[in-house]
């Protein structure tokens, strides 16, 4: 299954090691989920990391490689 993760989910994942958003990352390999984001979402996440606790940037460096980046789509 493919799951699109938006900025709010990614920031929540970085901000809390024990929250539901981080659980998505923990379960993904077990459930064979592909975690997807777009360049816009990745950039927005990185712009807002400084608003979170000091560990958020470290968490992002660990979580980011688990994402598959797909192109932004506009109509």
N, C-alpha and C positions, 0 to 999 in steps of 0.2 A: 504494500500500500504506500502511496505517496502522500506525504503530509506537507502542506505549505505552512511555513512558520512566518508570521509577520513580526514587525519590530517589537510589538508589545510582548509577544511570547519570548523572543530572544532576550530582551532586557530582563524579563522576569526570570528567565533561566540563569542569567548572569548574576542577578541580584539575590537569589535565594537558592542555596544548595538543596533545601528540603522541600521546595514548592512543587506544585503540579507541573509547571512548565519544565523544570529540570527532570522530572520523572519521564517526560516524553523522550529526552535524550538517553536516559538510562534504559528505557524499554525498546527503543528503536532497533538495536541489533538483535534483541531477543525475539521481537515480533516481525522482523524483516521489513521494517518501515524505512522508507527513503525520506529524509528530511530535506525539504527544498526551501530555498529563499532566492531572492533576486538581488542584483547589484544595488538597487535602490534601498532595499531593506537592510542589506549589510552595511551600506554607508550610513544610513539613518541610525542603526544600532551603534556603530562606532562613534558617531557624533554625540550620542546621548549617554554613553558609558560613564562619563565623568560625573553624572548626576547620581550615580549609585555608589555603594560602599567601595572601599579600597580594594576588595577582592574581586570586584566585577570584571576588571580588565584581565586579571589572571584567568578567571573562569571563561571569559570570551576566547582567550587563546587556546584553551582546552576544547571548548565546544565548537568553535568555528570549523575545524577540519571535518566535523561530522556532517556538515551541510553540503548539499549539492546546489551549486549556483546555476540558476536558469535565467535566461534573458528576460528583461522587463518586456511586458506586452502593453502596447497602447493602440487605441483605435481612433 
